[in-house]
């Protein structure tokens, strides 16, 4: 069973804001659930959000590139594999 935490807490844990996590949800990268008017995210998706932020901030990837990486990389995530993944899918960019 997945452990869920409030979206605000998850955002603070990954050093971002709730708006950014909701953006990731709209992109289909993480799942946000609502219960009793509050938004929650699983620990797995919090971890995935941290990886997405690294892809954006450290590697300066576009949303399309991030989607390619996420579709081809499974936990535990590694920035070491990103260049190889993008090279394999270069015709998609």
N, C-alpha and C positions, 0 to 999 in steps of 0.2 A: 504494500500500500504506500502510495506517495505521501510525503510530508509536505503540507502546504503552509505558506506564511502570507501575511498581508502584503499586498503589492508595495505599500509604502516602506515596509521593513526590507523587502527584497531589493527595492531600488536603493535604499541606503546601504545595504550590504555590498552591492556591486558598484557603488559610487556613481549613481545616476539619478534620474528622476522618474516619477511614475509615467509621465508623458512619453518618455523614451521607451519604457517597457511596453506601453500600450501600442506604440509604433511597431515594435517588434512583433507584438501579437497580431496587428493588422496585416503585417507582412507574411504571417503564417509561420514565423520562426519559433514562437513560444506560445503556450496555451495559458490564457488567463481565465479563471472561472469566477463567477459572482455567486455570492450566497448572502442573503439578508442585506443586500445593498452594498456589500463590501467586495472588493476584488482581491483575489488570491492567486499566487503562482507557486508551482511545485519547486522543491529544492533542485530538481534536475533542470528545470527551466531557468532558475536563478543562475545555476552554473553555466548553462548555455548562453544566457544574457551576458555574463562576464566575458565569455569567449567572443561573442559578437562585438562587444565594445572594444576588445583588443584588436579585432579585425578592422574596425573603423578607425580607431585612434592611433594604433601603432603601425598598422600596415596600410592605412588610408584606402581601404577597399571600397568600391561602390556597392550599392545595395544588390545589384545584379551579381557581382563577384561574391558577395557574402552568401547569397542564395546558392550559388554553385558550390561553395565550400561546405555549407551546411548540408547540402544534399549528398555530399560525398565523404564527409568526415563524421565519424561516430565517437562518442566518449571512450576513453579520455581524450579530449581535444588537444591538439598540438599545433602550435604555429609553424613548426618545422615542416609540416606536410602541405601547407597552404600553397606555396609556389608550385609544387609538383601537381597538385590538384588543378590549379588554374592553367598550367601548361597543357595538361591533358584535355582540358575543355576550352582551349583558346579559340576554337571555331565557333563557340557559343557566345563569345563576347563581342 
